[in-house]
Amino acid sequence: MQTAASPYQPVRERRTLTCFLLALLMHLLLGALLYYGVRWRNAVPTGVAAELWEPVPAATAPEPAVRPAPTPRPVEEEDADISLQEKQRKAREAEREAEQRRQRESQALAEAARKEAQRKAMEAQRQASNAERQAELARLRAQAGGAGATANSGAGSGSSARPSSGYAERVRQRVKPNIIFNEDVPGNPAAVVAVHMAPDGSLLSTRLARSSGNAGWDNAVLRAVQRSDPLPRDSNGVAPSNILITFWPKDEGG
């Protein structure tokens, strides 16, 4: 059985292919525009050469600022400064020399005061020693006077006791080791020393009875006699009150 055609069949679209082709062309154009647009933005611009009809002035660096030369100082001012400095230097040197001179003078005064005090102390000590020695000498003289009278009465003579024959040599041998003398004396001059003693041999006084002609030898002998105090007694146990002793620089007696 044959069925009748339905009156509601879909309408067939027209020009579908044409629309598809137009859409495809538009997409291709849009892609081309995008491609060339991005490439154009990334391309390096090429230089453009141009011919100039007027010369361009060359760029010149700015000239450095010229500092004005310092104005020279007048010669008079420089001389005045040098003279002032020289005066100041001389003033400082003079002040330093004056200070050193004051210090030297102060030291000299202090040294003089110290020496004066030392001299006074030594003088006082010497005076005290002389006073003691004078008192001792007075005592020895008194003792010598009494002993001399006793010896004279015992000897039965009217004069003081005289030294034995070998006593002077004994005294000379006692004094010789105390002689300090290193000079060379021409010849062999003799120095004679007079000695005044107490009965126990203590020295009361010494003097140069006869000079050798050489002051150095004379003084050396006197000092040696004084260093030998007390001198030995004589064989009778009493030292004579006075005796002369002879000394030679070149003593051959040993």
C-alpha positions, 0 to 999 in steps of 0.5 A: 500500500502506497503511503501519501507524502507527508506535507511536513518535510524539512526545507533544504538549505541553499548556498551552504557551500558558498558560505563555508568558502567565504568563512574559510577565506576570512580565516585565511586572511585573518591568519595572514594579517596576524602573521605579517603583523607580528613579523613586521613588529619584530623586524630590525628597521633598516637605516635610511641614507640621506644626502645633506646639502648643508654641513653639520658642525662637528660636536666639540667637547666643552673646554675645561674651565681655566682656573685663574693663576694665583696672584703672586704674593709681593716679595715684601710680604714673603721677606717679612714672613721669613724675617718673622719666622727667623726672629721666632726661632732665635727667640726660642733658641735664646730662651732654651739657652737661658733655661740651660744656663739657669740649670747649670748655674743652679747645679753649680750653686748646689755643688758649691754648697755641698762642697762647702758643707763637706769642707766645713764638716772636714774642718770641724773634724780636723779641728777636733782631731787636732785638739785631741792630738794636742791634748795627747801630745801634752800628755806625752810631753809630760810623760816624756819629761818625767821619763827623761828625768828618771832615765837621766838619774838612772844613767847618772848623767846630767843630759837626756838619754841618747839613742844607741848606735843602731837605733837610727837604722832600726827606725829607717828600716821601719819607715822604708816600707811606707815610702811611696815614690815612683819618680826617677831622681838624678843621682842619690840625694839624701833627705834628713828628717828630724823626729821628736818622739814620746818615750813610747815611740809616739810621734810628737813632730816631724820636720825636714832637717835637710832637703834632698833637692827633690820636693817629691822625695822629701814629701814622700819621706815625711809622709812615710815617717808619719805613717810609721807612728809609733816608732820602735823604742830603743834597746833600753825600752824608751824612745829618745826624744829627738833623732835624725834619720837619713833616707836615700831614693836609691837605698843600697842598705836593703 
